[in-house]
Amino acid sequence: MKSITRSGETTRAYLILVLPAVLLYFAVMAFPTLFSITLSLTNYSGGKVFGEGSDWKFVGFKHYARMFRDQYFWIALKNNFWIMLMSVFIQIPLGFVFAYTIFRKLIRGGEFFQTMIYMPSVISSIVVAVLWQTIFSPYGPVTDFMRLFNPTWENTIANDPNRAILPVLFVMVWFYTGMYLIIFLANLQKIDTQVIEAARIDGASEGQMLRAIILPALSGVIVTSAILAIAGSLKSFDLIFAMTSGNPARRTSVLSLYMYDNAFRGSPDYPLANAISTFMVALSFVLIVATKKLEKRFGGKE
């Protein structure tokens, strides 16, 4: 009887401790996600608040088909992939190179460079966007600098649909590389320095230590950084919204901004906006799973 009583008390204790967190998760995460998916399959247009009817009707994947037929969706998706590639193949490698250089004391004043590289990450993204928008403007410092070499040079980058995304990509590299620097530096400091010194005594070069010791030890961190980069690139919004608002002609738009435009600009199209958000979640999940699969197949072990 005592064991049964203790088992019941343990169960009640678990319920008391876990139930609030489970309820909070369903209220904040699970329910909004399921509700968003449901809205994407209906013709809901805001109800009486927006002067529309309150009757809901399931229309299946109609809005997903509309999304795939919209040229602006493909422009936004392409820009998201550019941001993702830039994050994975430029931000992460740069962050690692800076962290490794500071960790191995290959340069003097490592703490100063660490502070300078990380500092942009603590500034508001809106402030950063306005700052760089001014720098790249036709009357900004970039124009003045280029005219030192070519007095007739005209700054048309912001109005060129094919090149307007380039300043955004540059600012993102400048803004987020410091975060990966800190992540890699913190994990490099966990590696036993005696192993590195033993390898050096045995005659291993810097490159050999990097390949045989450092990179295998950081394989999990690299994957985690890639997941952060993928998730962050798909939800990029505030910096691009403040810097370009998706212009010119929506050529710098991304999926989150495309969703915002359909939900809150002009006549609200909530089903389409929720279809876009559902697609973003699904795409993020697929890319993260693919990253984990690649890490299991080719990555080292920590």
QUILINRA-V696642 format. One record per backbone hydrogen bond with DSSP energy under -1.0 kcal/mol. NH is the residue of the N-H (numbers start at 1). CO is the residue of the C=O. E is the energy in kcal/mol with one decimal. If there is no record, write none. Layout:
nh->NH co->CO e->E
nh->NH co->CO e->E
This chain:
nh->5 co->1 e->-2.6
nh->6 co->2 e->-2.8
nh->7 co->3 e->-2.3
nh->8 co->4 e->-2.4
nh->9 co->5 e->-2.5
nh->10 co->6 e->-2.5
nh->11 co->7 e->-2.3
nh->12 co->8 e->-2.4
nh->13 co->9 e->-2.5
nh->14 co->10 e->-2.5
nh->15 co->11 e->-2.5
nh->16 co->12 e->-2.7
nh->17 co->13 e->-2.3
nh->18 co->14 e->-3.1
nh->19 co->15 e->-2.4
nh->22 co->18 e->-2.3
nh->23 co->19 e->-2.9
nh->24 co->20 e->-2.3
nh->25 co->21 e->-2.3
nh->26 co->22 e->-2.4
nh->27 co->23 e->-2.2
nh->28 co->24 e->-2.5
nh->29 co->25 e->-3.0
nh->30 co->25 e->-1.6
nh->31 co->26 e->-2.9
nh->33 co->29 e->-1.8
nh->34 co->30 e->-2.6
nh->35 co->31 e->-2.8
nh->36 co->32 e->-2.3
nh->37 co->33 e->-2.2
nh->38 co->34 e->-2.2
nh->39 co->35 e->-2.6
nh->40 co->36 e->-1.9
nh->41 co->38 e->-1.4
nh->42 co->39 e->-1.8
nh->43 co->57 e->-1.0
nh->50 co->47 e->-1.2
nh->51 co->48 e->-1.4
nh->52 co->47 e->-2.5
nh->59 co->41 e->-2.8
nh->60 co->41 e->-1.1
nh->65 co->61 e->-2.1
nh->66 co->62 e->-2.0
nh->67 co->63 e->-2.3
nh->68 co->64 e->-2.2
nh->69 co->65 e->-1.2
nh->74 co->70 e->-1.1
nh->75 co->71 e->-1.8
nh->76 co->72 e->-2.3
nh->77 co->73 e->-2.6
nh->78 co->74 e->-2.3
nh->79 co->75 e->-2.2
nh->80 co->76 e->-2.2
nh->81 co->77 e->-2.1
nh->82 co->78 e->-2.1
nh->83 co->79 e->-2.4
nh->84 co->80 e->-2.5
nh->85 co->81 e->-2.8
nh->86 co->82 e->-2.5
nh->87 co->83 e->-2.4
nh->88 co->84 e->-2.8
nh->89 co->85 e->-2.7
nh->90 co->86 e->-1.4
nh->91 co->86 e->-2.0
nh->92 co->87 e->-1.9
nh->94 co->90 e->-2.4
nh->95 co->91 e->-2.8
nh->96 co->92 e->-2.5
nh->97 co->93 e->-2.7
nh->98 co->94 e->-2.7
nh->99 co->95 e->-2.3
nh->100 co->96 e->-3.2
nh->101 co->97 e->-2.4
nh->102 co->98 e->-2.2
nh->103 co->99 e->-2.9
nh->104 co->100 e->-2.5
nh->106 co->101 e->-2.5
nh->113 co->109 e->-2.0
nh->114 co->110 e->-2.5
nh->115 co->111 e->-2.1
nh->116 co->112 e->-2.4
nh->117 co->113 e->-2.5
nh->118 co->114 e->-1.9
nh->119 co->115 e->-1.9
nh->121 co->118 e->-1.6
nh->122 co->119 e->-1.7
nh->123 co->120 e->-1.2
nh->128 co->124 e->-2.3
nh->129 co->125 e->-2.4
nh->130 co->126 e->-2.4
nh->131 co->127 e->-2.4
nh->132 co->128 e->-2.6
nh->133 co->129 e->-2.2
nh->134 co->130 e->-1.9
nh->135 co->131 e->-1.9
nh->136 co->132 e->-2.5
nh->140 co->137 e->-2.2
nh->142 co->135 e->-1.8
nh->144 co->140 e->-1.8
nh->145 co->141 e->-2.7
nh->146 co->142 e->-2.4
nh->147 co->143 e->-1.9
nh->148 co->145 e->-1.2
nh->149 co->146 e->-1.2
nh->150 co->146 e->-2.1
nh->153 co->150 e->-2.4
nh->156 co->154 e->-1.1
nh->160 co->157 e->-1.1
nh->163 co->160 e->-1.1
nh->164 co->160 e->-2.0
nh->166 co->163 e->-1.5
nh->169 co->165 e->-2.2
nh->170 co->166 e->-2.4
nh->171 co->167 e->-2.5
nh->172 co->168 e->-2.1
nh->173 co->169 e->-1.9
nh->174 co->170 e->-2.3
nh->175 co->171 e->-2.5
nh->176 co->172 e->-2.5
nh->177 co->173 e->-1.6
nh->180 co->176 e->-1.1
nh->181 co->177 e->-2.0
nh->182 co->178 e->-2.0
nh->183 co->179 e->-1.9
nh->184 co->180 e->-2.7
nh->185 co->181 e->-2.6
nh->186 co->182 e->-2.4
nh->187 co->183 e->-1.5
nh->188 co->184 e->-2.6
nh->189 co->185 e->-1.7
nh->191 co->188 e->-1.2
nh->196 co->192 e->-1.1
nh->197 co->193 e->-2.6
nh->198 co->194 e->-2.4
nh->199 co->195 e->-2.0
nh->200 co->196 e->-2.0
nh->201 co->197 e->-2.5
nh->202 co->198 e->-1.8
nh->203 co->200 e->-1.5
nh->204 co->199 e->-2.6
nh->209 co->205 e->-2.3
nh->210 co->206 e->-2.0
nh->211 co->207 e->-2.2
nh->212 co->208 e->-2.7
nh->213 co->209 e->-2.2
nh->214 co->209 e->-2.1
nh->215 co->210 e->-2.6
nh->217 co->213 e->-1.5
nh->218 co->214 e->-1.2
nh->222 co->218 e->-2.7
nh->223 co->219 e->-2.1
nh->224 co->220 e->-2.4
nh->225 co->221 e->-2.6
nh->226 co->222 e->-2.3
nh->227 co->223 e->-2.4
nh->228 co->224 e->-2.3
nh->229 co->225 e->-2.5
nh->230 co->226 e->-2.6
nh->231 co->227 e->-2.7
nh->232 co->228 e->-2.6
nh->233 co->229 e->-2.4
nh->234 co->230 e->-1.6
nh->235 co->231 e->-1.2
nh->241 co->237 e->-3.2
nh->242 co->238 e->-2.3
nh->243 co->239 e->-1.7
nh->244 co->240 e->-3.0
nh->245 co->240 e->-2.0
nh->247 co->244 e->-2.0
nh->251 co->248 e->-2.3
nh->252 co->246 e->-1.7
nh->253 co->250 e->-1.3
nh->258 co->254 e->-2.9
nh->259 co->255 e->-2.5
nh->260 co->256 e->-2.1
nh->261 co->257 e->-2.5
nh->262 co->258 e->-1.6
nh->263 co->259 e->-1.8
nh->264 co->260 e->-2.8
nh->265 co->261 e->-1.3
nh->269 co->262 e->-3.0
nh->273 co->269 e->-2.4
nh->274 co->270 e->-2.7
nh->275 co->271 e->-1.9
nh->276 co->272 e->-2.2
nh->277 co->273 e->-2.1
nh->278 co->274 e->-2.3
nh->279 co->275 e->-2.2
nh->280 co->276 e->-2.2
nh->281 co->277 e->-2.1
nh->282 co->278 e->-2.4
nh->283 co->279 e->-2.8
nh->284 co->280 e->-2.4
nh->285 co->281 e->-2.4
nh->286 co->282 e->-2.4
nh->287 co->283 e->-2.4
nh->288 co->284 e->-2.2
nh->289 co->285 e->-2.4
nh->290 co->286 e->-2.4
nh->291 co->287 e->-2.1
nh->292 co->288 e->-2.2
nh->293 co->289 e->-2.3
nh->294 co->290 e->-2.3
nh->295 co->291 e->-2.1
nh->296 co->292 e->-2.2
nh->297 co->293 e->-1.8
nh->298 co->294 e->-2.9
nh->299 co->295 e->-1.7
